[in-house]
Amino acid sequence: MLVDSPPEPSAETAPAPPTRRAIRAAGLVVSLAVLVLVALASIAIGAKELSLEQVWHGLFEDSGTYGDVVVGERLSRTVLGLLVGAALGLSGAVLQALTRNPLADPGLLGINAGASAAVVTAITFFGVTSLSGYVWFAFAGAAVVGALVYFLGGSRGATPVRLALAGTAISAALYGYLQAVMITDEAALGKMRFWTVGSLASATNTTIEQVLPFIAAGTVLALALARPLNAMAMGDDTARALGAHLNRTRGLSMAAATVLCGAATAACGPIVFVGLMVPHVVRSFTGPDLRWILPYATVLSPVLLLGADVIGRMVARPAELQVGIVTAILGGPVFIFLVRRRRTAQL
């Protein structure tokens, strides 16, 4: 008696392997889940030890001591960390694409230096003492320097090399001015010491409300530039052939990076390496497509920033280590590793 054997699986009936787009999308969902977990950890963990039950009561039921700590301090700090982390990562990714330099960060174009110099000026010459005053001066300084770098870099004829050189020159001049003012004015030095290390500790609802519109606008603009920046990555001639408007794309990219980095620096001070590390790491598993690099950087940069902030709160209890110090400690070895790997790849 003959028994029919099961049909051989064919190419038409065999399950199709997951596409690279599906894998990237799944990775983005996982990244969002990790971000939620880190945000919850940021709310639950602090310099002041609270049980999970106390954190729950402070978040939803208590308006007393626990509520002041959890809602008044940790929740505002976490929300600001989410915004600032996303802004730094996104601005770093845009600047790396704009300059065609995978090791570029917002400091390369002098934006951090412009914000810092403006805050020193506000403290020394205008007597500004509140964080709400720092925000507007820092943002204005970042915007002015961003425009100046774009102008000195050639404006409509700007190239990645010219922009980087102009940013480096302006940064050196502004940091010289900053150091000179702080050395000659002890009051300014004392007030600037806390701001310049980069910290989320002074987060308030007012600060969040001031920077949120700028970060939201910069995020929308940066994400909209993914396709033209992809075209520019293939070279100016190819980009023109594909219909990209080079001068407009460079100008809008500078504007987006300036708004994002300026708002982040205004709120928390200059925080280094976030805009460098995250886009570079993201590129290693997404490839060069900015349609994926930008969303991933927007999600994973707050993971790094909030994670560093939680570490800073835990290692120095009952005091805390500022997040700018933690990211610098973590970022230094990572930067060396990236440079060495880049040199090895070129050999």
C-alpha positions in Angstrom: 0.0 0.0 0.0 1.5 3.3 -1.0 1.3 6.2 1.3 1.6 9.7 -0.1 4.6 11.5 1.3 4.2 15.1 2.5 5.0 17.6 -0.2 8.4 19.1 -0.2 8.5 22.6 1.1 8.9 25.0 -1.8 10.2 28.5 -2.0 6.6 29.7 -2.3 5.4 27.8 0.9 8.4 28.3 3.1 8.1 31.2 5.6 10.0 34.2 4.4 12.9 35.3 6.5 12.3 38.6 8.4 13.4 41.6 6.3 15.9 44.0 7.5 13.2 46.7 7.9 11.2 44.4 10.1 14.3 43.7 12.3 15.0 47.4 12.6 11.4 48.1 13.5 11.5 45.4 16.1 14.7 46.8 17.5 13.1 50.2 17.7 10.3 48.8 19.8 12.7 47.0 22.1 14.6 50.3 22.4 11.4 52.1 23.4 10.8 49.4 26.1 14.3 49.9 27.5 13.7 53.6 27.6 10.5 53.1 29.6 12.4 50.9 32.1 15.2 53.4 32.5 12.7 56.2 33.0 10.9 54.2 35.7 14.3 53.6 37.3 15.0 57.3 37.2 11.8 58.0 39.1 12.3 55.1 41.6 16.0 55.6 42.4 17.6 58.7 43.9 20.0 60.1 46.4 17.3 59.8 49.0 16.4 56.2 49.4 12.7 55.4 49.1 10.9 52.1 48.9 8.8 51.2 45.8 5.7 51.6 47.9 6.8 55.1 49.0 7.6 56.0 45.4 4.1 54.8 44.3 2.4 56.8 47.1 4.4 59.9 46.2 3.6 59.5 42.5 -0.1 58.9 42.7 -1.5 59.5 46.2 0.7 61.6 48.5 1.1 65.3 48.2 3.4 65.6 51.2 7.1 64.7 51.6 7.1 61.7 49.2 5.1 63.6 46.6 7.6 66.5 46.8 10.5 64.1 46.2 9.0 61.9 43.5 6.8 64.4 41.6 8.5 67.7 42.4 12.1 66.5 41.9 12.4 63.1 40.2 9.6 63.2 37.7 10.6 66.7 36.5 14.2 65.5 36.3 13.2 62.4 34.3 11.1 64.3 31.8 13.9 66.9 31.3 16.4 64.0 30.9 14.2 62.5 28.2 14.0 65.8 26.3 17.6 66.7 26.6 18.9 63.2 25.8 16.7 63.1 22.6 17.9 66.6 21.6 21.6 65.8 22.1 21.4 62.5 20.3 19.4 63.8 17.4 21.7 66.9 17.0 24.8 64.7 17.1 23.4 62.4 14.3 22.5 65.4 12.1 25.9 67.0 12.6 27.7 63.7 11.8 25.7 63.5 8.6 26.2 67.2 7.8 30.0 67.1 8.3 30.3 63.5 7.0 32.4 62.8 10.1 31.1 59.9 12.3 33.1 61.3 15.2 31.5 64.7 15.2 29.4 66.0 18.0 27.5 69.3 18.8 30.7 70.8 20.3 32.4 70.5 16.9 30.5 73.5 15.5 30.9 75.6 18.6 27.3 75.4 19.7 28.2 74.4 23.3 30.8 77.1 23.5 28.3 79.7 22.3 25.8 78.8 25.0 28.5 78.7 27.7 29.9 82.1 26.7 26.4 83.6 26.7 25.7 82.3 30.2 29.0 83.7 31.5 28.1 87.1 30.0 24.7 87.0 31.5 26.1 86.3 35.0 29.0 88.8 34.9 27.6 91.8 33.0 23.8 91.5 33.5 23.5 90.0 36.9 21.4 87.1 35.9 21.2 84.5 38.7 18.2 82.3 37.9 18.1 79.2 35.7 15.1 80.7 33.8 17.4 83.6 32.8 20.2 81.3 31.8 18.0 79.4 29.4 17.3 82.3 27.2 20.9 83.6 27.1 22.3 80.1 26.5 19.9 79.5 23.7 20.6 82.9 22.1 24.3 82.2 22.3 24.0 78.9 20.6 21.8 80.4 17.9 24.2 83.2 17.2 27.2 80.9 17.0 25.4 78.5 14.8 24.5 81.2 12.3 28.1 82.6 12.5 29.6 79.2 11.8 27.3 78.7 8.8 28.2 82.2 7.5 32.0 81.7 8.0 31.8 78.2 6.6 30.7 79.6 3.3 27.0 80.1 3.6 25.6 78.8 0.3 29.0 77.4 -0.6 29.5 75.7 2.8 31.2 72.4 2.9 31.7 69.9 5.7 35.4 70.8 6.1 34.7 74.6 6.2 31.9 74.2 8.7 34.1 72.1 11.0 37.1 74.5 10.7 34.8 77.5 11.4 33.3 75.8 14.4 36.7 74.8 15.8 38.1 78.3 15.5 35.0 80.0 17.1 35.0 77.4 19.9 38.7 78.1 20.8 38.0 81.9 20.9 34.9 81.6 23.0 36.4 79.2 25.5 39.3 81.6 25.9 36.9 84.4 26.6 35.0 82.2 29.0 38.1 81.3 31.0 39.3 84.9 31.1 36.0 86.1 32.5 35.7 83.4 35.1 39.3 83.9 36.3 38.9 87.6 36.8 35.4 87.4 38.3 35.2 85.0 41.3 31.4 85.5 41.6 30.9 84.3 38.0 33.3 81.4 38.7 31.2 80.3 41.7 27.9 80.5 39.8 29.2 78.8 36.7 30.9 75.9 38.4 27.7 74.0 38.8 26.3 74.8 35.4 29.3 74.0 33.3 29.6 70.4 34.5 26.2 69.5 33.1 23.4 68.5 35.5 19.7 67.6 35.6 19.5 68.4 39.3 17.9 71.8 38.8 15.1 70.5 36.6 11.8 72.3 37.1 8.5 72.4 35.3 9.3 75.9 34.2 12.5 74.8 32.6 10.7 72.0 30.8 8.0 74.4 29.5 10.7 76.8 28.2 12.7 74.3 26.2 9.9 71.9 25.1 8.7 74.0 22.1 12.3 74.4 20.8 13.1 70.7 21.2 9.8 69.7 19.6 10.4 72.0 16.6 14.0 70.9 16.2 13.0 67.2 16.4 10.4 67.5 13.7 12.8 69.4 11.4 15.7 67.0 12.0 13.5 63.9 11.2 12.2 65.6 8.1 15.8 66.0 6.8 16.6 62.2 6.8 16.1 61.7 3.0 18.0 64.8 1.8 20.9 64.0 4.2 20.9 60.4 2.8 21.3 61.9 -0.6 24.1 64.2 0.5 26.0 61.3 2.0 26.6 60.0 -1.5 28.4 63.1 -2.5 27.4 66.5 -3.7 27.2 65.6 -7.4 25.1 62.5 -6.8 22.8 64.4 -4.4 22.2 67.1 -7.0 21.4 64.4 -9.6 18.9 63.0 -7.1 17.2 66.4 -6.8 18.5 67.3 -3.3 18.9 71.1 -2.6 22.4 71.1 -1.0 22.4 74.7 0.4 18.9 74.4 1.8 19.6 71.1 3.4 22.8 72.3 5.0 21.1 75.5 6.3 18.2 73.6 7.7 20.5 71.0 9.2 22.5 73.7 11.0 19.2 75.3 12.2 17.9 72.0 13.6 21.2 71.1 15.3 21.5 74.6 16.8 17.9 74.6 18.1 18.3 71.1 19.6 21.7 71.5 21.1 21.1 75.1 22.2 17.9 74.2 24.1 19.6 71.1 25.7 22.6 73.1 26.8 20.5 76.0 28.0 18.5 73.7 30.3 21.3 71.5 31.7 24.7 72.9 30.7 27.1 71.3 28.3 26.9 67.5 28.5 29.5 65.8 26.4 29.7 62.5 24.5 26.0 61.8 24.3 25.7 63.3 20.8 28.9 61.5 19.8 28.5 58.0 21.2 24.8 57.1 20.5 24.6 58.0 16.8 27.9 56.2 16.2 26.8 53.0 18.0 23.4 53.1 16.3 25.0 53.3 12.9 26.8 50.0 13.6 23.6 48.1 13.5 21.2 50.2 11.4 23.7 51.0 8.6 24.0 54.5 7.1 20.3 55.1 6.5 19.4 58.2 8.4 15.7 57.3 8.3 16.6 54.7 11.0 19.6 56.4 12.6 17.6 59.5 13.6 14.7 57.7 15.3 17.1 55.3 17.1 19.3 58.1 18.3 16.2 59.9 19.6 15.2 56.9 21.7 18.5 55.6 22.8 20.2 58.9 23.8 17.8 59.5 26.7 18.6 55.9 27.8 22.3 56.8 28.1 21.6 60.2 29.7 19.1 58.9 32.3 21.2 55.8 33.0 24.2 58.0 33.7 22.1 60.2 35.9 20.8 57.2 37.9 24.4 56.0 38.3 25.5 59.4 39.5 22.8 59.4 42.2 23.7 55.9 43.4 27.5 56.0 43.6 27.7 59.2 45.8 24.8 58.8 48.2 23.6 60.9 50.1 25.2 63.4 47.6 25.3 62.8 43.9 27.6 62.9 40.9 26.5 65.2 38.2 25.4 63.5 35.0 27.9 65.5 32.9 30.8 64.0 34.9 29.4 60.5 34.5 28.9 60.8 30.7 32.5 62.1 30.4 33.9 59.2 32.5 31.9 56.7 30.3 32.5 58.6 27.1 36.3 58.9 27.2 37.1 55.2 26.9 34.3 54.7 24.3 35.7 57.6 22.2 39.2 56.1 22.3 37.8 52.7 21.3 35.8 54.3 18.4 38.9 56.2 17.1 41.1 53.1 17.3 38.5 51.0 15.5 38.1 53.6 12.8 41.9 53.7 12.3 42.1 49.9 12.2 39.3 49.9 9.5 41.2 52.4 7.4 44.4 50.3 7.4 
